[in-house]
Amino acid sequence: MATNIDGGTLMLESRLACPQCGHLSVEVMPTDACVFFHECAACGALLKPKPGDCCVFCSYGSVPCPPMQRQGRSCCGG
Ligand SMILES: [Zn+2]
């Protein structure tokens, strides 16, 4: 294994796309936690992870959450 992903290469900004209105919001992801819920700033929709995804970033973001980037697996044992 020659995977060298460390703090320098993790993407911490993700663009969340609201499934209801398509509004894009750039959010900074926590490096070691899941974000289950995100409220759309435009329409107020509550975003929740799709089945099988660990957080809203993996479902709706342009970049998967840091634990997925780092370990290739979800941050909450799923
Ligand atoms: Zn929305």
PDB file of the backbone (N, CA, C, O) and the ligand in Angstrom, with CONECT records:
HET     ZN  A 101       1
ATOM      1  N   MET A   1       0.834  -1.201   0.000  1.00  0.00           N
ATOM      2  CA  MET A   1       0.000   0.000   0.000  1.00  0.00           C
ATOM      3  C   MET A   1       0.865   1.246   0.000  1.00  0.00           C
ATOM      4  O   MET A   1       1.712   1.418   0.876  1.00  0.00           O
ATOM      5  N   ALA A   2       0.662   2.093  -0.953  1.00  0.00           N
ATOM      6  CA  ALA A   2       1.440   3.317  -1.028  1.00  0.00           C
ATOM      7  C   ALA A   2       0.526   4.531  -1.027  1.00  0.00           C
ATOM      8  O   ALA A   2       0.648   5.449  -1.837  1.00  0.00           O
ATOM      9  N   THR A   3      -0.360   4.489  -0.111  1.00  0.00           N
ATOM     10  CA  THR A   3      -1.293   5.602  -0.037  1.00  0.00           C
ATOM     11  C   THR A   3      -0.788   6.636   0.951  1.00  0.00           C
ATOM     12  O   THR A   3      -0.681   6.373   2.148  1.00  0.00           O
ATOM     13  N   ASN A   4      -0.488   7.779   0.448  1.00  0.00           N
ATOM     14  CA  ASN A   4      -0.024   8.832   1.331  1.00  0.00           C
ATOM     15  C   ASN A   4      -1.013   9.979   1.359  1.00  0.00           C
ATOM     16  O   ASN A   4      -0.831  11.021   0.730  1.00  0.00           O
ATOM     17  N   ILE A   5      -2.034   9.743   2.095  1.00  0.00           N
ATOM     18  CA  ILE A   5      -3.021  10.806   2.257  1.00  0.00           C
ATOM     19  C   ILE A   5      -2.921  11.301   3.690  1.00  0.00           C
ATOM     20  O   ILE A   5      -3.207  10.569   4.637  1.00  0.00           O
ATOM     21  N   ASP A   6      -2.525  12.512   3.830  1.00  0.00           N
ATOM     22  CA  ASP A   6      -2.469  13.058   5.180  1.00  0.00           C
ATOM     23  C   ASP A   6      -3.183  14.397   5.196  1.00  0.00           C
ATOM     24  O   ASP A   6      -3.895  14.751   4.256  1.00  0.00           O
ATOM     25  N   GLY A   7      -2.984  15.125   6.267  1.00  0.00           N
ATOM     26  CA  GLY A   7      -3.714  16.375   6.415  1.00  0.00           C
ATOM     27  C   GLY A   7      -3.523  17.320   5.256  1.00  0.00           C
ATOM     28  O   GLY A   7      -4.392  18.144   4.969  1.00  0.00           O
ATOM     29  N   GLY A   8      -2.379  17.207   4.578  1.00  0.00           N
ATOM     30  CA  GLY A   8      -2.106  18.146   3.508  1.00  0.00           C
ATOM     31  C   GLY A   8      -2.935  17.924   2.265  1.00  0.00           C
ATOM     32  O   GLY A   8      -3.152  18.848   1.481  1.00  0.00           O
ATOM     33  N   THR A   9      -3.400  16.696   2.083  1.00  0.00           N
ATOM     34  CA  THR A   9      -4.091  16.404   0.837  1.00  0.00           C
ATOM     35  C   THR A   9      -5.579  16.147   1.018  1.00  0.00           C
ATOM     36  O   THR A   9      -6.304  15.949   0.043  1.00  0.00           O
ATOM     37  N   LEU A  10      -6.024  16.151   2.243  1.00  0.00           N
ATOM     38  CA  LEU A  10      -7.452  15.971   2.447  1.00  0.00           C
ATOM     39  C   LEU A  10      -8.209  17.206   1.981  1.00  0.00           C
ATOM     40  O   LEU A  10      -7.800  18.340   2.232  1.00  0.00           O
ATOM     41  N   MET A  11      -9.287  16.968   1.319  1.00  0.00           N
ATOM     42  CA  MET A  11     -10.160  18.067   0.943  1.00  0.00           C
ATOM     43  C   MET A  11     -11.165  18.292   2.066  1.00  0.00           C
ATOM     44  O   MET A  11     -11.927  17.397   2.429  1.00  0.00           O
ATOM     45  N   LEU A  12     -11.149  19.482   2.595  1.00  0.00           N
ATOM     46  CA  LEU A  12     -12.049  19.748   3.715  1.00  0.00           C
ATOM     47  C   LEU A  12     -13.245  20.599   3.317  1.00  0.00           C
ATOM     48  O   LEU A  12     -14.162  20.811   4.111  1.00  0.00           O
ATOM     49  N   GLU A  13     -13.228  21.076   2.101  1.00  0.00           N
ATOM     50  CA  GLU A  13     -14.388  21.834   1.636  1.00  0.00           C
ATOM     51  C   GLU A  13     -15.174  20.993   0.656  1.00  0.00           C
ATOM     52  O   GLU A  13     -14.613  20.393  -0.261  1.00  0.00           O
ATOM     53  N   SER A  14     -16.449  20.956   0.855  1.00  0.00           N
ATOM     54  CA  SER A  14     -17.318  20.205  -0.031  1.00  0.00           C
ATOM     55  C   SER A  14     -18.500  21.073  -0.422  1.00  0.00           C
ATOM     56  O   SER A  14     -19.021  21.845   0.382  1.00  0.00           O
ATOM     57  N   ARG A  15     -18.905  20.929  -1.661  1.00  0.00           N
ATOM     58  CA  ARG A  15     -20.085  21.667  -2.106  1.00  0.00           C
ATOM     59  C   ARG A  15     -21.297  20.765  -1.976  1.00  0.00           C
ATOM     60  O   ARG A  15     -21.427  19.766  -2.683  1.00  0.00           O
ATOM     61  N   LEU A  16     -22.173  21.129  -1.070  1.00  0.00           N
ATOM     62  CA  LEU A  16     -23.392  20.365  -0.877  1.00  0.00           C
ATOM     63  C   LEU A  16     -24.463  20.852  -1.840  1.00  0.00           C
ATOM     64  O   LEU A  16     -24.746  22.047  -1.913  1.00  0.00           O
ATOM     65  N   ALA A  17     -25.049  19.933  -2.569  1.00  0.00           N
ATOM     66  CA  ALA A  17     -26.119  20.281  -3.494  1.00  0.00           C
ATOM     67  C   ALA A  17     -27.451  19.838  -2.903  1.00  0.00           C
ATOM     68  O   ALA A  17     -27.679  18.652  -2.660  1.00  0.00           O
ATOM     69  N   CYS A  18     -28.314  20.801  -2.682  1.00  0.00           N
ATOM     70  CA  CYS A  18     -29.628  20.488  -2.131  1.00  0.00           C
ATOM     71  C   CYS A  18     -30.440  19.677  -3.143  1.00  0.00           C
ATOM     72  O   CYS A  18     -30.591  20.098  -4.290  1.00  0.00           O
ATOM     73  N   PRO A  19     -30.964  18.516  -2.729  1.00  0.00           N
ATOM     74  CA  PRO A  19     -31.745  17.692  -3.664  1.00  0.00           C
ATOM     75  C   PRO A  19     -33.092  18.314  -4.001  1.00  0.00           C
ATOM     76  O   PRO A  19     -33.722  17.924  -4.984  1.00  0.00           O
ATOM     77  N   GLN A  20     -33.535  19.255  -3.216  1.00  0.00           N
ATOM     78  CA  GLN A  20     -34.848  19.862  -3.463  1.00  0.00           C
ATOM     79  C   GLN A  20     -34.780  21.042  -4.408  1.00  0.00           C
ATOM     80  O   GLN A  20     -35.564  21.142  -5.351  1.00  0.00           O
ATOM     81  N   CYS A  21     -33.833  21.943  -4.151  1.00  0.00           N
ATOM     82  CA  CYS A  21     -33.819  23.162  -4.966  1.00  0.00           C
ATOM     83  C   CYS A  21     -32.524  23.327  -5.752  1.00  0.00           C
ATOM     84  O   CYS A  21     -32.406  24.235  -6.574  1.00  0.00           O
ATOM     85  N   GLY A  22     -31.551  22.450  -5.501  1.00  0.00           N
ATOM     86  CA  GLY A  22     -30.309  22.524  -6.253  1.00  0.00           C
ATOM     87  C   GLY A  22     -29.328  23.557  -5.745  1.00  0.00           C
ATOM     88  O   GLY A  22     -28.273  23.767  -6.344  1.00  0.00           O
ATOM     89  N   HIS A  23     -29.674  24.207  -4.633  1.00  0.00           N
ATOM     90  CA  HIS A  23     -28.784  25.217  -4.070  1.00  0.00           C
ATOM     91  C   HIS A  23     -27.451  24.591  -3.665  1.00  0.00           C
ATOM     92  O   HIS A  23     -27.412  23.542  -3.023  1.00  0.00           O
ATOM     93  N   LEU A  24     -26.362  25.253  -4.052  1.00  0.00           N
ATOM     94  CA  LEU A  24     -25.041  24.770  -3.681  1.00  0.00           C
ATOM     95  C   LEU A  24     -24.519  25.577  -2.512  1.00  0.00           C
ATOM     96  O   LEU A  24     -24.539  26.807  -2.543  1.00  0.00           O
ATOM     97  N   SER A  25     -24.054  24.895  -1.487  1.00  0.00           N
ATOM     98  CA  SER A  25     -23.425  25.608  -0.385  1.00  0.00           C
ATOM     99  C   SER A  25     -22.084  24.956  -0.097  1.00  0.00           C
ATOM    100  O   SER A  25     -21.969  23.734  -0.008  1.00  0.00           O
ATOM    101  N   VAL A  26     -21.081  25.797   0.046  1.00  0.00           N
ATOM    102  CA  VAL A  26     -19.750  25.291   0.348  1.00  0.00           C
ATOM    103  C   VAL A  26     -19.621  25.164   1.858  1.00  0.00           C
ATOM    104  O   VAL A  26     -19.765  26.142   2.592  1.00  0.00           O
ATOM    105  N   GLU A  27     -19.352  23.962   2.306  1.00  0.00           N
ATOM    106  CA  GLU A  27     -19.254  23.695   3.735  1.00  0.00           C
ATOM    107  C   GLU A  27     -17.885  23.116   4.051  1.00  0.00           C
ATOM    108  O   GLU A  27     -17.320  22.353   3.268  1.00  0.00           O
ATOM    109  N   VAL A  28     -17.368  23.489   5.204  1.00  0.00           N
ATOM    110  CA  VAL A  28     -16.122  22.905   5.680  1.00  0.00           C
ATOM    111  C   VAL A  28     -16.465  21.697   6.537  1.00  0.00           C
ATOM    112  O   VAL A  28     -17.246  21.792   7.483  1.00  0.00           O
ATOM    113  N   MET A  29     -15.875  20.566   6.194  1.00  0.00           N
ATOM    114  CA  MET A  29     -16.204  19.335   6.897  1.00  0.00           C
ATOM    115  C   MET A  29     -15.311  19.141   8.112  1.00  0.00           C
ATOM    116  O   MET A  29     -14.118  19.443   8.069  1.00  0.00           O
ATOM    117  N   PRO A  30     -15.883  18.642   9.184  1.00  0.00           N
ATOM    118  CA  PRO A  30     -15.046  18.254  10.317  1.00  0.00           C
ATOM    119  C   PRO A  30     -14.208  17.047   9.929  1.00  0.00           C
ATOM    120  O   PRO A  30     -14.664  16.197   9.164  1.00  0.00           O
ATOM    121  N   THR A  31     -12.981  16.960  10.449  1.00  0.00           N
ATOM    122  CA  THR A  31     -12.076  15.920   9.973  1.00  0.00           C
ATOM    123  C   THR A  31     -12.371  14.558  10.577  1.00  0.00           C
ATOM    124  O   THR A  31     -11.979  13.537  10.011  1.00  0.00           O
ATOM    125  N   ASP A  32     -13.040  14.523  11.693  1.00  0.00           N
ATOM    126  CA  ASP A  32     -13.208  13.235  12.362  1.00  0.00           C
ATOM    127  C   ASP A  32     -14.624  13.037  12.889  1.00  0.00           C
ATOM    128  O   ASP A  32     -14.841  12.357  13.891  1.00  0.00           O
ATOM    129  N   ALA A  33     -15.565  13.634  12.205  1.00  0.00           N
ATOM    130  CA  ALA A  33     -16.938  13.469  12.656  1.00  0.00           C
ATOM    131  C   ALA A  33     -17.853  13.402  11.457  1.00  0.00           C
ATOM    132  O   ALA A  33     -17.531  13.887  10.372  1.00  0.00           O
ATOM    133  N   CYS A  34     -18.993  12.795  11.677  1.00  0.00           N
ATOM    134  CA  CYS A  34     -20.005  12.729  10.631  1.00  0.00           C
ATOM    135  C   CYS A  34     -20.961  13.902  10.746  1.00  0.00           C
ATOM    136  O   CYS A  34     -21.261  14.370  11.845  1.00  0.00           O
ATOM    137  N   VAL A  35     -21.428  14.362   9.619  1.00  0.00           N
ATOM    138  CA  VAL A  35     -22.491  15.356   9.626  1.00  0.00           C
ATOM    139  C   VAL A  35     -23.733  14.693   9.049  1.00  0.00           C
ATOM    140  O   VAL A  35     -23.821  14.444   7.847  1.00  0.00           O
ATOM    141  N   PHE A  36     -24.678  14.413   9.916  1.00  0.00           N
ATOM    142  CA  PHE A  36     -25.869  13.689   9.481  1.00  0.00           C
ATOM    143  C   PHE A  36     -26.901  14.601   8.852  1.00  0.00           C
ATOM    144  O   PHE A  36     -27.608  14.212   7.922  1.00  0.00           O
ATOM    145  N   PHE A  37     -26.980  15.814   9.367  1.00  0.00           N
ATOM    146  CA  PHE A  37     -28.042  16.698   8.916  1.00  0.00           C
ATOM    147  C   PHE A  37     -27.466  18.027   8.471  1.00  0.00           C
ATOM    148  O   PHE A  37     -26.524  18.561   9.057  1.00  0.00           O
ATOM    149  N   HIS A  38     -28.063  18.532   7.424  1.00  0.00           N
ATOM    150  CA  HIS A  38     -27.677  19.860   6.959  1.00  0.00           C
ATOM    151  C   HIS A  38     -28.925  20.552   6.462  1.00  0.00           C
ATOM    152  O   HIS A  38     -29.683  20.004   5.662  1.00  0.00           O
ATOM    153  N   GLU A  39     -29.128  21.763   6.947  1.00  0.00           N
ATOM    154  CA  GLU A  39     -30.309  22.489   6.514  1.00  0.00           C
ATOM    155  C   GLU A  39     -29.954  23.399   5.359  1.00  0.00           C
ATOM    156  O   GLU A  39     -29.029  24.205   5.452  1.00  0.00           O
ATOM    157  N   CYS A  40     -30.688  23.267   4.276  1.00  0.00           N
ATOM    158  CA  CYS A  40     -30.436  24.093   3.101  1.00  0.00           C
ATOM    159  C   CYS A  40     -30.722  25.547   3.431  1.00  0.00           C
ATOM    160  O   CYS A  40     -31.778  25.891   3.963  1.00  0.00           O
ATOM    161  N   ALA A  41     -29.748  26.395   3.100  1.00  0.00           N
ATOM    162  CA  ALA A  41     -29.913  27.810   3.405  1.00  0.00           C
ATOM    163  C   ALA A  41     -30.923  28.466   2.490  1.00  0.00           C
ATOM    164  O   ALA A  41     -31.467  29.520   2.821  1.00  0.00           O
ATOM    165  N   ALA A  42     -31.180  27.865   1.354  1.00  0.00           N
ATOM    166  CA  ALA A  42     -32.079  28.486   0.384  1.00  0.00           C
ATOM    167  C   ALA A  42     -33.537  28.113   0.620  1.00  0.00           C
ATOM    168  O   ALA A  42     -34.402  28.988   0.652  1.00  0.00           O
ATOM    169  N   CYS A  43     -33.820  26.808   0.786  1.00  0.00           N
ATOM    170  CA  CYS A  43     -35.222  26.390   0.889  1.00  0.00           C
ATOM    171  C   CYS A  43     -35.553  25.780   2.243  1.00  0.00           C
ATOM    172  O   CYS A  43     -36.717  25.496   2.526  1.00  0.00           O
ATOM    173  N   GLY A  44     -34.555  25.577   3.071  1.00  0.00           N
ATOM    174  CA  GLY A  44     -34.820  25.067   4.408  1.00  0.00           C
ATOM    175  C   GLY A  44     -34.981  23.564   4.484  1.00  0.00           C
ATOM    176  O   GLY A  44     -35.310  23.029   5.543  1.00  0.00           O
ATOM    177  N   ALA A  45     -34.756  22.875   3.380  1.00  0.00           N
ATOM    178  CA  ALA A  45     -34.874  21.422   3.391  1.00  0.00           C
ATOM    179  C   ALA A  45     -33.810  20.822   4.306  1.00  0.00           C
ATOM    180  O   ALA A  45     -32.679  21.304   4.375  1.00  0.00           O
ATOM    181  N   LEU A  46     -34.201  19.767   4.999  1.00  0.00           N
ATOM    182  CA  LEU A  46     -33.245  19.088   5.860  1.00  0.00           C
ATOM    183  C   LEU A  46     -32.641  17.921   5.089  1.00  0.00           C
ATOM    184  O   LEU A  46     -33.318  16.942   4.776  1.00  0.00           O
ATOM    185  N   LEU A  47     -31.354  18.048   4.792  1.00  0.00           N
ATOM    186  CA  LEU A  47     -30.664  16.994   4.067  1.00  0.00           C
ATOM    187  C   LEU A  47     -30.250  15.898   5.039  1.00  0.00           C
ATOM    188  O   LEU A  47     -29.730  16.167   6.122  1.00  0.00           O
ATOM    189  N   LYS A  48     -30.489  14.668   4.633  1.00  0.00           N
ATOM    190  CA  LYS A  48     -30.075  13.512   5.423  1.00  0.00           C
ATOM    191  C   LYS A  48     -29.310  12.565   4.513  1.00  0.00           C
ATOM    192  O   LYS A  48     -29.550  12.545   3.306  1.00  0.00           O
ATOM    193  N   PRO A  49     -28.396  11.784   5.067  1.00  0.00           N
ATOM    194  CA  PRO A  49     -27.636  10.859   4.228  1.00  0.00           C
ATOM    195  C   PRO A  49     -28.559   9.860   3.537  1.00  0.00           C
ATOM    196  O   PRO A  49     -29.567   9.431   4.099  1.00  0.00           O
ATOM    197  N   LYS A  50     -28.195   9.499   2.309  1.00  0.00           N
ATOM    198  CA  LYS A  50     -28.925   8.445   1.631  1.00  0.00           C
ATOM    199  C   LYS A  50     -28.586   7.105   2.287  1.00  0.00           C
ATOM    200  O   LYS A  50     -27.552   6.978   2.942  1.00  0.00           O
ATOM    201  N   PRO A  51     -29.458   6.105   2.111  1.00  0.00           N
ATOM    202  CA  PRO A  51     -29.153   4.786   2.674  1.00  0.00           C
ATOM    203  C   PRO A  51     -27.787   4.294   2.200  1.00  0.00           C
ATOM    204  O   PRO A  51     -27.499   4.318   1.004  1.00  0.00           O
ATOM    205  N   GLY A  52     -26.956   3.853   3.123  1.00  0.00           N
ATOM    206  CA  GLY A  52     -25.633   3.358   2.762  1.00  0.00           C
ATOM    207  C   GLY A  52     -24.551   4.407   2.845  1.00  0.00           C
ATOM    208  O   GLY A  52     -23.365   4.076   2.837  1.00  0.00           O
ATOM    209  N   ASP A  53     -24.940   5.671   2.926  1.00  0.00           N
ATOM    210  CA  ASP A  53     -23.954   6.730   3.072  1.00  0.00           C
ATOM    211  C   ASP A  53     -23.856   7.128   4.534  1.00  0.00           C
ATOM    212  O   ASP A  53     -24.818   7.026   5.294  1.00  0.00           O
ATOM    213  N   CYS A  54     -22.650   7.591   4.910  1.00  0.00           N
ATOM    214  CA  CYS A  54     -22.443   7.857   6.325  1.00  0.00           C
ATOM    215  C   CYS A  54     -22.787   9.286   6.696  1.00  0.00           C
ATOM    216  O   CYS A  54     -23.036   9.573   7.867  1.00  0.00           O
ATOM    217  N   CYS A  55     -22.805  10.180   5.736  1.00  0.00           N
ATOM    218  CA  CYS A  55     -23.098  11.562   6.082  1.00  0.00           C
ATOM    219  C   CYS A  55     -23.576  12.319   4.853  1.00  0.00           C
ATOM    220  O   CYS A  55     -23.516  11.807   3.735  1.00  0.00           O
ATOM    221  N   VAL A  56     -24.043  13.520   5.062  1.00  0.00           N
ATOM    222  CA  VAL A  56     -24.598  14.279   3.949  1.00  0.00           C
ATOM    223  C   VAL A  56     -23.552  14.611   2.888  1.00  0.00           C
ATOM    224  O   VAL A  56     -23.885  14.806   1.719  1.00  0.00           O
ATOM    225  N   PHE A  57     -22.286  14.675   3.302  1.00  0.00           N
ATOM    226  CA  PHE A  57     -21.252  14.987   2.318  1.00  0.00           C
ATOM    227  C   PHE A  57     -21.057  13.834   1.340  1.00  0.00           C
ATOM    228  O   PHE A  57     -20.801  14.049   0.155  1.00  0.00           O
ATOM    229  N   CYS A  58     -21.182  12.609   1.847  1.00  0.00           N
ATOM    230  CA  CYS A  58     -21.036  11.462   0.956  1.00  0.00           C
ATOM    231  C   CYS A  58     -22.231  11.340   0.019  1.00  0.00           C
ATOM    232  O   CYS A  58     -22.107  10.815  -1.087  1.00  0.00           O
ATOM    233  N   SER A  59     -23.388  11.826   0.461  1.00  0.00           N
ATOM    234  CA  SER A  59     -24.579  11.730  -0.375  1.00  0.00           C
ATOM    235  C   SER A  59     -24.709  12.893  -1.341  1.00  0.00           C
ATOM    236  O   SER A  59     -25.055  12.705  -2.507  1.00  0.00           O
ATOM    237  N   TYR A  60     -24.435  14.086  -0.857  1.00  0.00           N
ATOM    238  CA  TYR A  60     -24.756  15.274  -1.650  1.00  0.00           C
ATOM    239  C   TYR A  60     -23.563  16.172  -1.923  1.00  0.00           C
ATOM    240  O   TYR A  60     -23.673  17.148  -2.666  1.00  0.00           O
ATOM    241  N   GLY A  61     -22.421  15.848  -1.326  1.00  0.00           N
ATOM    242  CA  GLY A  61     -21.285  16.733  -1.483  1.00  0.00           C
ATOM    243  C   GLY A  61     -20.475  16.443  -2.728  1.00  0.00           C
ATOM    244  O   GLY A  61     -20.584  15.376  -3.332  1.00  0.00           O
ATOM    245  N   SER A  62     -19.662  17.414  -3.099  1.00  0.00           N
ATOM    246  CA  SER A  62     -18.768  17.227  -4.240  1.00  0.00           C
ATOM    247  C   SER A  62     -17.559  16.394  -3.840  1.00  0.00           C
ATOM    248  O   SER A  62     -16.850  15.866  -4.696  1.00  0.00           O
ATOM    249  N   VAL A  63     -17.329  16.281  -2.552  1.00  0.00           N
ATOM    250  CA  VAL A  63     -16.195  15.545  -2.014  1.00  0.00           C
ATOM    251  C   VAL A  63     -16.710  14.705  -0.849  1.00  0.00           C
ATOM    252  O   VAL A  63     -17.464  15.213  -0.018  1.00  0.00           O
ATOM    253  N   PRO A  64     -16.326  13.451  -0.769  1.00  0.00           N
ATOM    254  CA  PRO A  64     -16.755  12.653   0.379  1.00  0.00           C
ATOM    255  C   PRO A  64     -16.073  13.109   1.660  1.00  0.00           C
ATOM    256  O   PRO A  64     -15.077  13.831   1.621  1.00  0.00           O
ATOM    257  N   CYS A  65     -16.608  12.689   2.777  1.00  0.00           N
ATOM    258  CA  CYS A  65     -16.109  13.188   4.053  1.00  0.00           C
ATOM    259  C   CYS A  65     -14.666  12.723   4.297  1.00  0.00           C
ATOM    260  O   CYS A  65     -14.232  11.717   3.736  1.00  0.00           O
ATOM    261  N   PRO A  66     -13.935  13.455   5.127  1.00  0.00           N
ATOM    262  CA  PRO A  66     -12.514  13.140   5.366  1.00  0.00           C
ATOM    263  C   PRO A  66     -12.231  11.694   5.755  1.00  0.00           C
ATOM    264  O   PRO A  66     -11.268  11.123   5.243  1.00  0.00           O
ATOM    265  N   PRO A  67     -13.013  11.072   6.629  1.00  0.00           N
ATOM    266  CA  PRO A  67     -12.724   9.657   6.936  1.00  0.00           C
ATOM    267  C   PRO A  67     -12.813   8.764   5.706  1.00  0.00           C
ATOM    268  O   PRO A  67     -12.065   7.793   5.592  1.00  0.00           O
ATOM    269  N   MET A  68     -13.709   9.077   4.795  1.00  0.00           N
ATOM    270  CA  MET A  68     -13.810   8.302   3.557  1.00  0.00           C
ATOM    271  C   MET A  68     -12.590   8.558   2.682  1.00  0.00           C
ATOM    272  O   MET A  68     -12.068   7.636   2.056  1.00  0.00           O
ATOM    273  N   GLN A  69     -12.138   9.796   2.636  1.00  0.00           N
ATOM    274  CA  GLN A  69     -10.954  10.109   1.847  1.00  0.00           C
ATOM    275  C   GLN A  69      -9.719   9.429   2.432  1.00  0.00           C
ATOM    276  O   GLN A  69      -8.857   8.934   1.706  1.00  0.00           O
ATOM    277  N   ARG A  70      -9.660   9.421   3.745  1.00  0.00           N
ATOM    278  CA  ARG A  70      -8.453   8.953   4.429  1.00  0.00           C
ATOM    279  C   ARG A  70      -8.400   7.444   4.497  1.00  0.00           C
ATOM    280  O   ARG A  70      -7.361   6.828   4.259  1.00  0.00           O
ATOM    281  N   GLN A  71      -9.542   6.858   4.827  1.00  0.00           N
ATOM    282  CA  GLN A  71      -9.556   5.418   5.088  1.00  0.00           C
ATOM    283  C   GLN A  71     -10.346   4.644   4.055  1.00  0.00           C
ATOM    284  O   GLN A  71     -10.275   3.416   4.006  1.00  0.00           O
ATOM    285  N   GLY A  72     -11.103   5.356   3.225  1.00  0.00           N
ATOM    286  CA  GLY A  72     -11.940   4.680   2.269  1.00  0.00           C
ATOM    287  C   GLY A  72     -13.115   3.971   2.911  1.00  0.00           C
ATOM    288  O   GLY A  72     -13.730   3.084   2.319  1.00  0.00           O
ATOM    289  N   ARG A  73     -13.403   4.369   4.103  1.00  0.00           N
ATOM    290  CA  ARG A  73     -14.553   3.772   4.770  1.00  0.00           C
ATOM    291  C   ARG A  73     -15.238   4.826   5.613  1.00  0.00           C
ATOM    292  O   ARG A  73     -14.675   5.882   5.902  1.00  0.00           O
ATOM    293  N   SER A  74     -16.431   4.528   5.990  1.00  0.00           N
ATOM    294  CA  SER A  74     -17.223   5.535   6.673  1.00  0.00           C
ATOM    295  C   SER A  74     -16.685   5.776   8.059  1.00  0.00           C
ATOM    296  O   SER A  74     -15.993   4.948   8.652  1.00  0.00           O
ATOM    297  N   CYS A  75     -17.036   6.951   8.551  1.00  0.00           N
ATOM    298  CA  CYS A  75     -16.501   7.386   9.834  1.00  0.00           C
ATOM    299  C   CYS A  75     -17.298   6.828  10.999  1.00  0.00           C
ATOM    300  O   CYS A  75     -16.882   6.962  12.150  1.00  0.00           O
ATOM    301  N   CYS A  76     -18.444   6.201  10.720  1.00  0.00           N
ATOM    302  CA  CYS A  76     -19.266   5.791  11.850  1.00  0.00           C
ATOM    303  C   CYS A  76     -19.555   4.296  11.816  1.00  0.00           C
ATOM    304  O   CYS A  76     -20.607   3.842  12.267  1.00  0.00           O
ATOM    305  N   GLY A  77     -18.609   3.543  11.275  1.00  0.00           N
ATOM    306  CA  GLY A  77     -18.685   2.093  11.370  1.00  0.00           C
ATOM    307  C   GLY A  77     -19.740   1.471  10.491  1.00  0.00           C
ATOM    308  O   GLY A  77     -20.072   0.299  10.669  1.00  0.00           O
ATOM    309  N   GLY A  78     -20.281   2.225   9.541  1.00  0.00           N
ATOM    310  CA  GLY A  78     -21.371   1.700   8.739  1.00  0.00           C
ATOM    311  C   GLY A  78     -20.946   0.901   7.560  1.00  0.00           C
ATOM    312  O   GLY A  78     -21.790   0.409   6.811  1.00  0.00           O
TER     313      GLY A  78
HETATM  314 ZN    ZN A 101     -32.721  23.650  -0.934  1.00  0.00          ZN2+
END
